[in-house]
Amino acid sequence: MTVPSTGLPARVRIHEVGARDGLQNEKTAVPTAVKAEFIHRLAAAGLTTIEATSFVHPKWVPQLADAEQLFPLLGDVEAALPVLVPNERGLDRALALGATRIAVFGSATETFASRNLNRTVAESLAMFEPVVARAKEDKAHVRGYLSMCFGDPWEGPVPVHQVVRTAKALLDLGCDELSLGDTIGVATPGHVQELLSSLNEVGVGTDRIGVHFHDTYGQALSNTLAALQHGVTTVDASAGGLGGCPYAKSATGNLATEDLVWMLDGLGIETGVDLAALTATSVWMAEQLGRPSPSRTVRALSHKE
């Protein structure tokens, strides 16, 4: 039953991350053909932005070592296909294959920057500067991911002003949009709205912000609704709830796209996504992985008496 609520956007763009952020957390590599089929099925279900892969060194993310083999298989996919690049070498590889949307990934905390990129926050920004500049010269759309925006497993709660400073720096490099990541899933709605308001106060428009919540403490949908109430219209989610958080015990991974679509459909917010087709895709992918989907909506809609 659709019951709209006031003060919410009419349409939300879902930035689907299951094929990249989800599959990179698998213990074993998923066959390239299965990844390609997954992305084709996601597009057929109506998703218009599907993060395809990551051009990082295979040593660091072996699950995505087949980026060069996968991307050419996606030429007929009718969706935007952003890819992650960590540095200029990654950008070269992506552009050589015709990628037109790229993303860089930074951290709001020094500890995670050191562990994830082996650099300080300032050094990582310096590394991204030529990547973003060259991508823009090539007319590519650039997204900036910012991790640990609400809490860090080593540093604890992350001060809002610290997140704002790094977020502003990423956008000042030339990123077209910014994805705020609750990497360990500790955010709550008031914290979300405080961060968004603080970004607005330094001139960062809500139209340039996306949100990326993990459901570790069951807060992902609540936090998403808080962001929507603030005017956010881009939400990251992972089909079937694929992906985990290696830094928090009992973490349930990314917000499931089906759970998000169920809520948005109920609010009368357009997404263009066919929930039945998406659910069928996630059931199929769960079969490929040999385990059930953690998405509550997938389980409810696929349950058979």
C-alpha positions as CSV (number, residue, x, y, z in Angstrom):
1,M,0.0,0.0,0.0
2,T,1.4,3.3,-1.0
3,V,1.1,6.1,1.5
4,P,3.2,9.2,0.7
5,S,4.8,11.3,3.3
6,T,5.4,15.1,3.1
7,G,8.9,16.6,2.7
8,L,10.4,13.7,0.7
9,P,11.8,13.7,-2.8
10,A,9.6,12.5,-5.7
11,R,12.3,10.3,-7.1
12,V,15.5,8.7,-5.8
13,R,18.4,7.4,-7.8
14,I,19.8,4.1,-6.5
15,H,23.5,3.7,-6.9
16,E,23.8,-0.1,-7.0
17,V,27.0,-1.4,-5.5
18,G,26.4,-5.1,-5.2
19,A,28.6,-6.1,-8.2
20,R,31.6,-4.2,-6.8
21,D,31.3,-3.5,-3.1
22,G,29.3,-6.7,-2.5
23,L,31.4,-9.2,-4.5
24,Q,34.7,-7.8,-3.4
25,N,33.9,-9.1,0.1
26,E,33.5,-12.7,-1.1
27,K,36.1,-15.2,0.1
28,T,36.5,-16.6,-3.3
29,A,36.4,-14.9,-6.7
30,V,33.1,-15.1,-8.6
31,P,33.5,-16.1,-12.2
32,T,33.6,-13.3,-14.7
33,A,30.6,-14.6,-16.7
34,V,28.5,-14.7,-13.5
35,K,29.4,-11.1,-12.7
36,A,28.5,-10.0,-16.2
37,E,25.2,-11.8,-16.0
38,F,24.5,-10.2,-12.6
39,I,25.0,-6.7,-13.9
40,H,22.8,-7.4,-17.0
41,R,20.1,-8.7,-14.7
42,L,20.4,-5.6,-12.4
43,A,20.0,-3.3,-15.4
44,A,17.0,-5.3,-16.7
45,A,15.4,-4.8,-13.3
46,G,15.6,-1.0,-13.9
47,L,18.7,0.0,-12.0
48,T,20.3,2.9,-13.9
49,T,23.6,3.2,-12.0
50,I,25.5,0.0,-11.4
51,E,29.0,0.1,-10.0
52,A,30.7,-2.5,-12.1
53,T,34.2,-3.2,-10.8
54,S,37.4,-1.7,-9.4
55,F,40.7,-1.2,-11.2
56,V,42.9,-1.8,-8.1
57,H,46.0,-4.0,-8.0
58,P,44.9,-7.7,-7.9
59,K,47.1,-8.1,-4.8
60,W,44.8,-5.9,-2.8
61,V,41.4,-7.0,-4.2
62,P,41.9,-10.4,-5.9
63,Q,38.1,-10.8,-6.2
64,L,38.1,-8.0,-8.8
65,A,41.2,-9.0,-10.6
66,D,39.2,-9.6,-13.8
67,A,38.2,-6.0,-14.4
68,E,39.8,-6.0,-17.8
69,Q,37.9,-9.1,-18.8
70,L,34.6,-8.0,-17.3
71,F,34.2,-4.5,-18.5
72,P,34.2,-5.3,-22.3
73,L,31.3,-7.8,-21.6
74,L,29.1,-4.9,-20.5
75,G,29.0,-2.8,-23.6
76,D,25.3,-3.5,-24.2
77,V,24.2,-2.7,-20.6
78,E,21.8,0.2,-20.6
79,A,23.0,1.8,-17.4
80,A,25.8,4.0,-16.1
81,L,28.7,1.8,-15.1
82,P,31.0,3.6,-12.6
83,V,34.3,1.9,-11.6
84,L,36.6,2.5,-8.7
85,V,40.2,3.7,-9.4
86,P,42.8,4.2,-6.6
87,N,45.4,6.1,-8.6
88,E,46.5,7.2,-12.0
89,R,47.5,3.6,-13.0
90,G,43.9,2.5,-12.2
91,L,42.6,5.4,-14.2
92,D,44.7,4.5,-17.2
93,R,43.3,1.0,-17.2
94,A,39.7,2.2,-16.8
95,L,39.9,4.9,-19.5
96,A,41.6,2.5,-21.9
97,L,38.4,0.3,-21.7
98,G,36.1,3.3,-22.3
99,A,34.9,3.9,-18.7
100,T,33.1,7.3,-18.5
101,R,32.3,7.3,-14.7
102,I,35.0,6.8,-12.1
103,A,35.2,7.0,-8.4
104,V,38.0,7.6,-5.9
105,F,37.8,6.5,-2.3
106,G,39.1,8.4,0.7
107,S,38.8,8.3,4.4
108,A,37.7,10.8,7.0
109,T,40.1,9.3,9.6
110,E,43.8,8.9,9.6
111,T,43.9,5.3,10.8
112,F,41.6,4.0,8.1
113,A,43.5,6.1,5.5
114,S,46.7,4.4,6.6
115,R,45.3,0.9,6.7
116,N,43.3,1.2,3.4
117,L,45.6,3.4,1.3
118,N,48.9,3.3,3.2
119,R,48.8,7.1,3.3
120,T,47.7,10.0,5.5
121,V,44.4,11.7,4.7
122,A,46.4,14.6,3.2
123,E,48.6,12.2,1.1
124,S,45.6,10.4,-0.2
125,L,44.0,13.7,-1.3
126,A,47.3,14.6,-3.1
127,M,47.2,11.2,-4.8
128,F,43.6,11.8,-6.0
129,E,44.3,15.3,-7.3
130,P,45.8,14.2,-10.7
131,V,43.4,11.3,-11.0
132,V,40.3,13.6,-10.7
133,A,41.9,16.3,-12.9
134,R,42.7,13.8,-15.7
135,A,39.3,12.2,-15.5
136,K,37.6,15.5,-15.9
137,E,39.8,16.4,-18.8
138,D,38.5,13.1,-20.4
139,K,34.9,14.3,-19.7
140,A,34.4,11.5,-17.1
141,H,32.0,11.9,-14.2
142,V,33.8,11.6,-10.9
143,R,32.4,10.4,-7.6
144,G,34.3,10.7,-4.3
145,Y,33.7,8.1,-1.7
146,L,34.4,9.1,1.9
147,S,34.7,6.3,4.4
148,M,34.3,6.4,8.2
149,C,32.0,9.4,8.2
150,F,30.3,8.5,11.5
151,G,32.5,6.1,13.4
152,D,35.9,4.4,13.1
153,P,36.7,1.0,14.7
154,W,40.1,2.4,15.9
155,E,39.3,6.0,16.6
156,G,35.7,5.8,17.8
157,P,33.1,8.5,17.0
158,V,34.3,10.8,14.2
159,P,33.8,14.5,14.8
160,V,31.5,16.1,12.3
161,H,33.9,19.0,11.5
162,Q,36.6,16.5,10.6
163,V,34.3,14.8,8.1
164,V,33.2,18.1,6.7
165,R,36.8,19.2,6.1
166,T,37.7,16.1,4.2
167,A,34.4,16.0,2.3
168,K,34.9,19.6,1.2
169,A,38.5,18.8,0.1
170,L,37.3,16.0,-2.1
171,L,34.8,18.1,-3.8
172,D,37.3,21.0,-4.2
173,L,39.5,18.5,-6.2
174,G,36.7,18.5,-8.8
175,C,34.5,15.5,-7.8
176,D,31.0,15.8,-9.2
177,E,29.3,14.0,-6.3
178,L,30.2,12.8,-2.8
179,S,29.1,9.5,-1.2
180,L,29.1,9.6,2.6
181,G,30.0,6.2,4.0
182,D,28.9,4.8,7.3
183,T,31.5,2.1,6.9
184,I,30.9,0.2,10.2
185,G,27.2,1.0,10.5
186,V,27.1,3.1,13.7
187,A,25.3,6.1,12.4
188,T,21.9,7.2,13.8
189,P,19.3,9.6,12.2
190,G,20.2,12.7,14.2
191,H,23.9,12.2,13.4
192,V,23.1,11.9,9.7
193,Q,21.1,15.1,9.7
194,E,23.8,17.0,11.7
195,L,26.4,16.0,9.2
196,L,24.3,17.0,6.2
197,S,23.4,20.3,7.8
198,S,27.1,21.0,8.5
199,L,28.0,20.3,4.9
200,N,25.3,22.6,3.7
201,E,26.7,25.3,6.0
202,V,30.1,25.2,4.2
203,G,28.5,25.4,0.7
204,V,28.1,21.7,-0.1
205,G,24.7,21.3,-1.7
206,T,22.6,18.3,-0.9
207,D,22.2,17.7,-4.6
208,R,25.8,16.7,-4.7
209,I,25.6,14.2,-1.8
210,G,24.8,10.5,-1.8
211,V,24.6,8.3,1.3
212,H,26.1,4.8,1.8
213,F,24.8,3.0,5.0
214,H,25.7,-0.3,6.5
215,D,23.1,-2.2,8.5
216,T,25.3,-3.4,11.4
217,Y,23.0,-2.1,14.1
218,G,19.8,-2.2,12.0
219,Q,19.9,1.6,11.3
220,A,20.4,1.7,7.5
221,L,16.8,2.4,6.5
222,S,16.2,4.8,9.4
223,N,19.4,6.7,8.4
224,T,18.3,6.7,4.8
225,L,14.9,8.2,5.6
226,A,16.7,10.9,7.7
227,A,18.8,11.7,4.6
228,L,15.7,11.8,2.3
229,Q,14.0,14.2,4.7
230,H,17.1,16.4,4.3
231,G,16.7,16.4,0.5
232,V,19.2,13.7,-0.5
233,T,18.1,11.9,-3.7
234,T,21.0,9.5,-4.2
235,V,21.3,6.3,-2.1
236,D,23.8,3.5,-2.4
237,A,22.5,0.0,-1.9
238,S,23.6,-3.6,-2.7
239,A,21.3,-6.1,-4.3
240,G,20.4,-8.9,-1.9
241,G,22.4,-7.1,0.8
242,L,25.7,-8.4,-0.6
243,G,28.8,-7.3,1.1
244,G,30.0,-7.3,4.7
245,C,31.9,-5.1,7.1
246,P,35.2,-6.7,8.2
247,Y,35.7,-4.2,11.0
248,A,32.6,-4.8,13.1
249,K,31.4,-8.1,14.6
250,S,27.9,-9.1,13.5
251,A,27.9,-6.5,10.7
252,T,25.3,-7.4,8.2
253,G,26.8,-5.5,5.4
254,N,25.3,-3.0,2.9
255,L,21.8,-1.8,2.9
256,A,19.9,-4.3,0.7
257,T,18.5,-2.7,-2.5
258,E,15.3,-4.6,-2.1
259,D,14.7,-3.3,1.4
260,L,15.3,0.2,0.2
261,V,13.0,-0.2,-2.8
262,W,10.2,-1.7,-0.6
263,M,10.4,1.4,1.6
264,L,10.5,3.9,-1.3
265,D,7.7,2.1,-3.1
266,G,5.6,2.4,0.0
267,L,6.3,6.1,0.3
268,G,5.3,6.6,-3.4
269,I,8.9,7.6,-4.3
270,E,9.9,6.7,-7.8
271,T,13.0,4.6,-8.5
272,G,12.3,3.0,-11.8
273,V,13.2,-0.4,-10.3
274,D,11.0,-3.5,-10.7
275,L,11.1,-5.1,-7.2
276,A,10.0,-8.5,-8.4
277,A,12.7,-8.6,-11.1
278,L,15.3,-7.3,-8.6
279,T,14.3,-9.9,-6.1
280,A,14.6,-12.7,-8.7
281,T,18.0,-11.4,-9.6
282,S,19.2,-11.6,-6.0
283,V,17.7,-15.0,-5.5
284,W,19.7,-16.1,-8.6
285,M,22.9,-14.5,-7.3
286,A,22.4,-16.2,-3.9
287,E,22.2,-19.5,-5.7
288,Q,25.5,-18.8,-7.5
289,L,27.1,-18.0,-4.1
290,G,25.6,-21.0,-2.4
291,R,23.9,-19.2,0.5
292,P,20.6,-17.3,1.1
293,S,20.3,-13.6,0.7
294,P,20.5,-11.6,4.0
295,S,17.9,-9.1,2.6
296,R,14.7,-9.3,4.6
297,T,12.6,-8.3,1.6
298,V,14.2,-10.9,-0.7
299,R,13.4,-13.6,1.9
300,A,9.8,-12.4,2.4
301,L,9.0,-12.2,-1.3
302,S,10.8,-15.4,-2.3
303,H,9.4,-17.5,0.5
304,K,7.3,-20.4,-0.6
305,E,4.9,-22.3,1.7
